[in-house]
Amino acid sequence: MSAVVLGAVAFAALLHASWNAVLRGGGDRLWSMTLMMIAVTAVTAVTATVLPWPAAASWPYAVASAVIHTAYNLSLVRTYRSGELGQAYPISRGSSPVLVALGAAVFAHEGIGVLAAIGIALVSGGILSLAVHRGGRRPELLPAFLTGALIGAYTVVDGMGVRLSGGSLSYANTMFLLWGLTTPLLYLALRIRPPAYTPMQTGMALGGGVVSLVAYGIVIWAMQYDAMGVVSALRETSVVYAAIIGRLFLQERLTLRRILSCSAIAAGAACLAL
């Protein structure tokens, strides 16, 4: 993996942990997610006027990804209903790299080297160690693992779609536009009355949507240049940032086990960079 791609994906990991912290700390998480998707729709609707559409062969993947992303949104909201950021986030993120690597091997015929395989194992093992430090029978674990499966699914779909699109920016913008429309429409269909958010809460949620757009856009771009499993595993080092953010801003515990698990994740990331 080149230094440019490595740095970009590492930055995306920080952005991803940040917008998840905004969602976890929100008062009404479904409304916060809806506001995020409104921001995504607004930005991508504007950029769609100046970007070319992706190649026709990539459209089924963009549509499929938007549908999977919508299910992911709902699962993530359910995950954060009772789970801590430092507990639920590692489970959902940690279960996806292995699924992505397997999916990429089956559907995209990708192979990975020995060091990359070790890196994926270290990253996934460290993340899962973070996840189970309080035991594995809590009710929030099931939606967290479902979220991880959905992450794996949309990552593989987008990794295949972007390679058929003729341009990562066009593909990403189209997928984001389709995805951004779904959650607000679903919120309207459910006829839920929006909660009374302060201007700051509304601004935080809208800003989180823009951050999520940039974070995953970087990942889609990176998957043009490196194996899906490698990019996915490096992206999931975001759990290191999540553990720190959870401690600093959400008053969650940062135990020795969490620190050691984060060290394993960092070692895995180093393997991926070689």
N, C-alpha and C positions, 0 to 999 in steps of 0.2 A: 504494500500500500504506500503510495507516495505521501510525502510530507504535507502537501496541500490537501489531499483528500482526508488524511488523518486529522489534521487540524480542523477542517471543516466539520467532520462528523463529531469530533470531541466538543466543538462549540455547539453543535445541534443538540448534543446530550445535555449540556447545561441549560439551553433554552427549553428543552422538553421537561426537565425536572422543574423548571420555574413555572411553566404554565400549569403543570399538575398541582403544584403547591397552591397556586391561585384557586384552582378548582376545589381542592381539598379544604381550603380555608374559607370558601364561600358559604354564605348563609343558606341559600337554596341552590343545590348543585345542578339540578336540572335546568333551572333558569340561567345559572351562570354558564352552563354548556350551551344553551340556546343563544345567549348573547355572544359567546365566542364564535358560534357558527354564523351569526349575523355579520360579524366583523369579517370573517373569512369570505362570505358571499360578496360583501361590498367591495373588498379589495380585488377579488378575482374577477368580478363583473367589470370593473374598470380596466384591468390589465387584459381581459379578453378582447377588448376593442382594438388593441394594438399588437397582440400576439397572433401568429398563425395557429390554426387548429392542428392538432396532431394527426398523424396518418390514420386512415380509416381502420387499419388492422389493430390499432391500439385501443379503439373505442370500447370494445367489449370488456377490456381489462379496466378501463377507467370507470365504467358503469358498475362493474362487479366490485371494484374497490370502494366506490362511494357507498354501496349497499352495506358492505362489510364494516366500513368506518362508522356508519350509523348505528349498527348493532354494537360496535365497540364503544361509541359514546354512551349508550344506555347502560352497558355493562360496567363502564368506568364510573358512572354516576352511582350505580348500585354498590360498587366496590367501596367507594369512599363514604358511603352512608354510615358505616360503623368502623371501618378499618383506618388505622393510622397511615400517614404517608410513608413512614419508614417501614411499615409492615406490609401493607397492601401493594404499594408501588413495586417493591422488589419481586413479589410473587408474579405479578402480571408481566413485568419486564423480563424477569429471569427465565420464565418458561418459554419465551418466544425465540431466542437465538437458535436453540437446538431444532425447534420446529421449522424455522426458516431454512436452516442448513439442510434438513431432511427434505423439505418441500422443494428447495432449489435443486437438490440432487435428483429428485424424482421427475420434476416437471421441466426444469431448465437444463438438466444434464450437466450441472456444475460439479467440479471436483475441487477439493481444498487440500493444501499441503499439510505436512505433519505439524509444523509450528502453528498454523492457523487452527488446526483441530485442537491442539493443546490450549491455544488461546480461548477458543470457544468453550472448552471444558472448564477452564479456570474462571472465566467470566460467569458462566451459567452456575457453576458450583458455588462461587462466592455470593452470587445474588440469591440463590435458593437458601444458602446458609443464613443470610440476612432475613429471609422470609420466615424461616421456621424457628427463630430463636425463642419464641414464646409458645411453641407447640403448634401442631397442625390440625387442630379440630375446631378452630373458631369458625363461626358461621360465615365470616366474610371471605374465607379462603376460596370457596367454590366460585363465586363471581370473579375473584381475582385471577384464578386459573383460566376461567372462560375468557376473560379479557386478554390474557396471554395468548390463548389459542387464536383469538381474532386478530391480534397484532401479527402473529406469524402468518395468518392467512392473507391479510392485506399487504404485508411486506413482499411476499412471494408474487402475488398478483401484480403489484406495482413494479417489481423488479423485472417481470416479463413484459409488462406493458410498455415501460419506458424504452426498452430496447427495440420495440416495433414502432415507436412514435415518430421518429425522425427529429426529436428535440425534447430534452428533459423538461425545459421550462414550459413548453406548450402542453405537454402531457400533464405535468403537475398542476398547472393552472386549471386545466379542464376538469381533472379529477377533483380538485379542491372546490371548484364551482359547483359541481354536481353534489358533492358531499355537504358543502355549506348550506345548500338549500333544504336538505332533508330534515334536519332536526328542528328548525323553526316551523316548517310545515307540519311536522309531527306534533309539536307543542300546540299549534293552533287546532289541529284535529282533536286533540285530547281536551280542548276547551278548558285549560287550566288557567286560573287567574294569576297573572304575574305577581310576585311579592313586591313589597315596597323597598326598593334598593336605593341607597344614597347615590349621589353622583359619583363618589369615589368608588363604591362597589361596582357600579355600572362601568366606569372607566377601566377598572382593573380587569373585569371580565372581557370587555372588548379588546383591551390590550393583550390579554392572554390568548385570544383568538388569533391575533396577528402574529404573536410569538410562535404559536403552534404551526401556523402556515409556513413561517421561515424555517422552523426546525425540521419539519418533515420534508419540505422542499429540498433542503440540503441533502437529506438521506436519499431521496429519489435521484437527485443528480449524481450522488456518489455511486449508486448501484450501476451506473453506466460503465464505471471504471474498475470495479472490484466485485468479488463474489458477494452474493446477497447475504450469506451466512456470516461473512467477515464483517461487512458493514453493519449488519443487525447486532452482532455481538458487541462491537465497539460502541454503537449507539447506546446500548444498555448499560454502559458505565455511568449513565445518568443517575443510577441509584446511589452513587457516591455523593453526587450533588444533592440528591433528595434527602439522604441521611443528614447532611450538614444543614440544609434548609429547614428540615423538620425540627432539628435541635434549636436553631437560632430563632426561627419565626413561629413555630407551632408548639414549642416547649415539649418536644418528644425526646426520649432518652437516646443517648449515643453511648452504647456500652462497648466494652472491650471486644466482645464478639462481633459487633458491627464494624469496629475498626479493622479487625483481622480479616473479615469478609471483604471489606473494601480494598484491603491490600491484595487479596487474591484477584480481585477484579482488575486492579491496576496492573498486576503482573500479566494477566491475560491480555489486556490491551497492548502491553509491550510486545507480546508474542505476535499479535495481529499486525503490529507496525513493522515487523522485520520482513 
